[in-house]
């Protein structure tokens, strides 16, 4: 779940220069907030505090990166009265837009800090903290739509996470998600710039998974989703781009 909603955070300095573009989103956030980095190895928080530590580095009130584009994609698939789960809801910006569009929204996150912020700004929303691993305290087949914006790349147990998404979707329910695109031109750029490659794929980054249209489509298909559609959106080739995906839970 996005401790930063990929980041509510990166907007302050996204795509300012090519060099900055190649910084991991965590470092972009920390630099934009005047901090030089996360804790040193000897100061790293316990695993249960990891997401809280990430959010402590994020200034309050940042607009999620590519908010307008992702919002248009999301709202274009939602109808009034539908029950929607916002996974990794962060400070609640997308959940609030969904509620304004007439959806019945539940927002979940693994960290308490973004939920505290979201409740201050949007006290009308139904916001819940869930465990970072294991089952969510949500009923089977209880949502028409699940939205996960810039979350899947942060998930260590992808199989368990997707199984929970599928479990809470009703038969034929819709999954919508976005994640950074790792297309050929970006990969070529990293191949030609070893330092940029090492920075982007830094094992200390909170980005754990990296997707192309083919790998994301294949993953969703493997987990029993149907009508899978993945498209690219965003800036010029080589700049920061996104994958926008939709898929249907298989009917039962």
N, C-alpha and C positions, 0 to 999 in steps of 0.2 A: 504494500500500500504506500502511496507516495507520502513519505514523510515530507515531501515538498511539492508534490504534485508536478513534477518535473518542470516545471517546478514553479510552483507559484512564484518561484524564486529567481529563476534565471532571467526574467524579463528585464531586470534593471540593466543588464549588459549584454543581452543576446545579440549575436551577429554584429558586434560593433567593429571588429576587425577579424581577419582570418585567424590570426594567432589566438585571439580571445575565443573565437568560435571553437577552437580545438581544446579549450580547457574543459574538464569535466564540469557538469552543471553544479556539483557541490562546491567547487572552487569558485565558479562564477558568483554563486550566491554569497559565499563568505567574503569575497573581495568587495562585492557591492555593498555589504553591510559593515565594511571596515575591519573584518576579521581575517587573519592570515591562514587559518586552517582549523581542522578539527583537533581534538585532543591528541597529544603525543601517545605512542603505544603504551607507555606506562600509566597514562591517564584515561585510557579508553573505558567507556562505561560498560557495565554489565549488559548482557544481551537484551534483557528486558527494558533497559533504558536507552537502547541504541536510537530508536526513532525519536524519543524525546530530545536526545542530544542534537539530532539533526535539526529538529524544529526550533530549538533554542537559538540556532544560528541564523534563522530566517527572520528578517524584519516583518512586522505585522502589516497587513493590508496590501501586499504586493499583488498585482493582477496576475493570474495564471498565464504562463507563456502561451501565445497564440489563442488567447481566450475567445476572440471573436470568431475565428475560423472553427475552432472546436465546438463553440456554442452553436453555431449555425448547423454544423453536422449533427449534433445531439438533438437540438430542437426540431430539426427536419424529420426526425424519426419518432417523435413523441406526440401522442394525442391527449387531449384533456381527459382527466379521470383515470389515466393509466397509473399503475403503482410502479414506481421506479426506485431502484436501489443505486445510490451513488457510492461506489467502492473507492476508498481513499479520498474522501470528500474534502480533506484539508480544511480551509477556512470557510467552506460552504458556498463559494461563489456559484458553482454550477448547480448545486442543490437549490439555491435561491432562485435561479433563473427557471429551473424546472417547475418550482412551486408557482411562480408567477405565470407560467404557461398553463397552469391548471392540473399539473400532475400531482399525485400523492407520493411524496418523496420521503425516503429514509436515507440518511447519510451515515456511513460508517468509516472509522479510521482506527488504526492501531495505536495512535498516539493521543494522549490527553490534551496536549498543548494546542494543536489546531482546533480541536473541538471546543476548547474554552474560548478561543477567539471567535469561532463561528457562532457560538451561543450568544456572545455579546452583541454581534452584529445582526444575527438572525434568530432571535429568541423563539420565533414561531416554528422553526424547523425541528423535525424529529431526528436527533443526532445521537449516535451510540458508539461507544468504544468496543472493539472486538479484539480477541487475541491475535497475535501475529502469526501463530501457528495453530492448526487444529480447526475444529468446526466453529462456525459462527453461530451465535444464539438467535437464529432466524429459522422460521418454519420452512419446510420443503415446499417448492412450487408456489411461493408466496408473492412473486413479483412478475409483472408483465415485461419489464425491461431492466437490464443491469447495465450500468455505465461505469467504465473504469478508464479514466483519463490519465495517461502517463503514469501508470501503476505497474503494469506487467513486467517492465524492465527492472523493477526493484525487488521482485519476488524471488526468494531463494527456492522455495518448494512450489514450482510452477504447476506440477501435477495436482498437488493438494489444493492449491488456490483455484485452479480451473474447475476442479471437481466441486468446490463450494459454489462457484458461480453457476454451474449447471444445476446443482441441487436446488438452489433457491429460485431458479427460473421455472415458470409454469411450462407446461407442454406447449411447444411452439413459440415460447417467449424469445425476446430479442436481446442479444448481447451486442453492445457497442463499446468500442475501445479505441484509444489512440496510443501510439508509442513512437519514439524516434526511429527514423528510417536509416538503415545502413546499406544504402545502395552501392552500385559499382563505382560511381565517381567518388563518393566519399571514401570508400575502401581504397581506391587507387591513390587518393590524396594521402591517406595515412601510410600506405606502402612506400610512397616517395618521401615521406617526412617521418623518420623514425622517432624523433622526439614527440611529435604530435601523436603518433600511434601509441607510444608508451604512456603519454598523458591521458589520452582518451580511455584506454583500456587499463588504467591504473587499478590494481586489485584492491586498493583501499577505497575506491569510489563506491557510491551507493547504487550505481548502475551495475546490475549483476547479469543481465541478459541483453542480447543485441539481435534485432530482428530485421529481416528482409521481407518483402511481400510473400515470397515463396515459403520461407520458414514459418511465418505467422499463419498463413493459410493452411499449411500442412499440420501445424499444431492444433488449430481449431477443428480441423477435420478429424484428426485422431481422437479428439475428445467428444466426438459424437455430435458436433454442430453441423448444421446444414445450411445451404444457401450462403456459403461463406464468400464475402466480397471484401477485398483489401485494395485500397487505392492510396497513391501518394498525394501529398498536399504540401504546400509551403513555398519556400524560396527557390532561387535558382539552383540548378544542379551543383552540388558541392557545398551549398549552404545548408543550414539546419532545415531538414524536412521531416515530415511526419507520415506515419501510416495511419489511416483511418479505416477501421474494420467494422463490419457488421456480420452477424451470423445468427441463425435460429437454433434454439434447442430442439433436438429431435423430439418428435411427438411420441407420447406414450399413452 
